[in-house]
Amino acid sequence: MVIDYIDKLEFTTDEKDYLYDAQMTLARLSQGLFWLYDSVSQAERLVRKKAEEDNSPIAFEDWIINNVHTDWLSCAFQWYAVSSYNYVRLVGWLATKDKELTNDYIKRVIPRVTEYRHKVAAHFAFTDPRNDNQADLIASIMTNIVFANGYLRAGALSEIITDKKGKELEVTNQISWSLTKTHDILIPRYWPNGPMKAFQDFRISAGATRKMKIDWGD
């Protein structure tokens, strides 16, 4: 099973049922990522048209961007960051079975998305500081979506903080990224023939036994 068409990575296993499980996980993620991409693309086209009419290469609060659901867009970028990170991480692990190599693979394929996932989408750095300055912490909860140079972007807006000594602090984490540009780059790597087809089915090979459990907490 080819899981990266650019690096020519494959996943093979003698356990066909688990190969199917991994394939379905990637398929469901790919379907969701394409759905987010299509939805954000529609909003981006609307904003781009208004920006061109107003000759505004940058916008984040005025009429150009307020006519789209920026609250939903903020969530969409966070959903995409978490899901794409999971997708790339699973690919790296299936291909290498090595944590260090997998981490290197993620940072190479989606460096900005990875940083955004760590500092914003998975949890706000503001609530869990790790080698972050004050500007980094504030930026992690400034979840505004900015239109800049033709694309909607997350993590692009940050505040320059002046500390008690009068020194200006800027963000050190490079977390600005475009969802649509990122997806366009990932398509030839993972989905040159479109998103994978997903099924809500289990695979149980003849002669095999799989015990399942359904639980709920309410």
PyMOL commands that set and color helices and strands:
alter all, ss='L'
color gray80, all
select helices_A, chain A and resi 16-54+63-66+70-96+99-109+111-121+125-127+134-140+179-190
alter helices_A, ss='H'
color red, helices_A
select strands_A, chain A and resi 2-4+9-10+58-59+145-148+151-154+161-162+168-169+177-178
alter strands_A, ss='S'
color yellow, strands_A
deselect
rebuild
show_as cartoon
